Amino acid sequence: MTYTIAEPCVDVMDKACIEECPVDCIYEGGRSLYIHPDECVDCGACEPVCPVEAIFYEDDVPDEWSEYIKANVDFFQDLGSPGGAAKLGKIDYDPPFIKNLPPMGEE
């Protein structure tokens, strides 16, 4: 189990969670942030600092956002486990589910 970033983060990406993560396992995609399921140590430090409340423990992801669990895993399908997000920077990729969402976070 790990933490998952869901819909409230799409097109928002505040990044407070990145600053709080002690193991550098939160990666930046084109439209969302993603938590590496193998690098995350389940410390939960990211969850309370998310200003849009987009981070959930995998078992607690609301049903309407359950597809984000798979999208989070899919993000790392080709990337593998690089051992830290900071050295990679922003990755211009999102899984098709996220890429094809309508624009979000706009007023």
Buried (B, 14 or more C-beta within 10 A) or exposed (E): EBBBBBBBBBBBBBBBBBEBBEBBBBBBBEBBBBBBBEBBEEEEBBBEBBEBEBBBEBEEBEEEBEBBBEBBBBBBEEBEEBEBBEEEEEBEBBBEEBEEBEEBBEE
